[in-house]
Amino acid sequence: MDEVVAERYRQLLQKGFEHAGSLDNPTMFIDTKAEGISICGQANRDYMNIYIKLDGGVITEIKYLCSCDPTANVVVETLCSLVKGKTLKEAKALTKEDFFQAIGSDGGGVRRKVWGIIELLNTVINRYETRTREAEKSITHR
């Protein structure tokens, strides 16, 4: 872990993890183990669950529960800060550079975890959008 990421993690420890927790009845639920996309250090022991609520296509709430290494905690907190208040289209448009800028580093394992969290987010949003379109078609054809 590089010094910038270590400092960000120390800040999270001092201030508290703003987005840690879960949400009842989330619109989308992400489980890294079920998706087979490892964000945390020990894929067989660690986990990350992300809960997202939408209102009118906008991410209004996002929380996570995880047992991860400090770098993964910094990355998931950054994800939550970056996507809250955004539409799904805007969230899918986030780039690794957006994360690196928000974190202030792309070192110390950040790069791999950012790629993973972007892949995870896009996979789940695409699945949600597909299911929503299919449900709308089903209702229209009745």
C-alpha positions in Angstrom: 0.0 0.0 0.0 1.5 3.4 -1.0 1.6 6.3 1.4 -1.3 8.2 -0.2 -3.6 5.2 0.1 -2.4 4.5 3.7 -3.2 8.1 4.6 -6.7 7.9 3.0 -7.3 4.7 5.1 -6.1 6.4 8.3 -8.6 9.2 7.5 -11.4 6.7 7.2 -10.4 5.1 10.5 -10.5 8.5 12.2 -13.7 9.9 10.6 -15.5 6.7 10.2 -16.5 4.8 7.1 -19.3 7.0 5.8 -20.8 4.4 3.5 -20.3 1.3 5.6 -23.5 -0.6 6.4 -26.4 -2.2 4.6 -29.7 -1.1 3.1 -33.1 -2.8 3.5 -34.7 -3.6 0.1 -31.9 -2.4 -2.2 -32.7 -1.9 -5.8 -29.4 -3.6 -6.6 -27.3 -5.9 -4.5 -23.7 -6.8 -5.5 -21.9 -9.8 -4.0 -18.3 -10.0 -5.2 -18.1 -13.7 -4.4 -21.3 -14.5 -6.4 -20.0 -12.4 -9.3 -16.5 -14.0 -9.2 -14.8 -10.6 -9.2 -12.3 -10.4 -6.4 -11.8 -6.9 -5.0 -10.5 -7.9 -1.6 -7.2 -9.5 -0.7 -8.1 -13.1 0.1 -10.7 -14.2 -2.4 -11.6 -17.3 -0.4 -12.0 -15.5 3.0 -12.8 -11.8 2.2 -16.0 -10.5 0.8 -17.7 -7.3 -0.3 -21.4 -6.7 -0.6 -22.7 -3.4 -2.0 -26.3 -2.2 -1.6 -27.7 0.4 -4.0 -31.0 2.2 -4.0 -32.4 4.0 -7.0 -35.1 6.6 -7.3 -36.0 7.7 -10.8 -32.9 6.1 -12.2 -30.6 8.0 -9.8 -28.4 6.3 -7.2 -29.8 7.9 -4.0 -28.2 5.6 -1.5 -25.2 3.2 -1.6 -23.7 1.2 1.3 -21.3 -1.7 1.6 -20.3 -4.4 4.0 -16.9 -6.0 3.6 -14.1 -7.9 5.1 -11.2 -6.6 3.0 -7.8 -5.1 3.0 -7.3 -1.3 3.6 -6.8 -0.6 -0.1 -10.2 -2.2 -1.0 -11.9 -0.2 1.7 -10.4 3.0 0.2 -11.6 2.0 -3.3 -15.2 1.0 -2.2 -15.6 4.2 -0.2 -14.4 6.2 -3.3 -16.9 4.3 -5.4 -19.7 5.2 -3.1 -18.7 8.9 -3.1 -18.4 9.0 -6.9 -21.7 7.3 -7.8 -24.1 8.7 -5.2 -26.4 11.2 -6.9 -25.5 9.9 -10.4 -27.7 8.2 -12.9 -26.8 4.7 -13.9 -25.5 6.0 -17.2 -23.2 8.4 -15.4 -22.1 5.7 -13.0 -21.2 3.4 -15.9 -19.2 6.2 -17.5 -16.8 6.4 -14.6 -13.2 5.7 -15.5 -10.2 4.4 -13.7 -8.8 7.9 -14.0 -11.8 9.3 -12.1 -11.0 6.9 -9.2 -7.2 7.6 -9.3 -7.9 11.3 -9.2 -10.4 11.0 -6.3 -8.0 8.7 -4.3 -4.9 10.7 -5.3 -3.0 7.6 -6.3 -2.9 4.6 -8.7 -0.3 2.7 -6.7 -0.2 0.2 -3.9 -2.7 -2.2 -5.4 -5.2 0.6 -6.2 -5.1 0.0 -10.0 -6.2 -3.7 -9.8 -9.0 -3.0 -7.3 -10.3 0.0 -9.3 -10.5 -2.2 -12.4 -12.3 -4.8 -10.5 -14.8 -2.5 -8.9 -15.6 -0.8 -12.3 -16.1 -4.2 -13.8 -18.3 -5.3 -10.9 -20.4 -2.1 -11.1 -20.9 -2.2 -14.8 -21.8 -5.9 -14.8 -24.5 -5.4 -12.1 -25.9 -2.2 -13.7 -26.1 -3.9 -17.2 -27.9 -6.9 -15.6 -30.3 -4.6 -13.8 -31.0 -2.6 -17.0 -31.6 -5.8 -19.0 -34.0 -7.2 -16.4 -35.8 -3.8 -16.3 -36.2 -3.7 -20.1 -37.4 -7.4 -20.1 -40.0 -6.6 -17.4 -41.2 -3.6 -19.2 -41.6 -5.6 -22.5 -43.5 -8.3 -20.5 -45.9 -5.8 -19.1 -46.4 -4.1 -22.5 -47.1 -7.4 -24.3 -49.9 -8.5 -21.9 
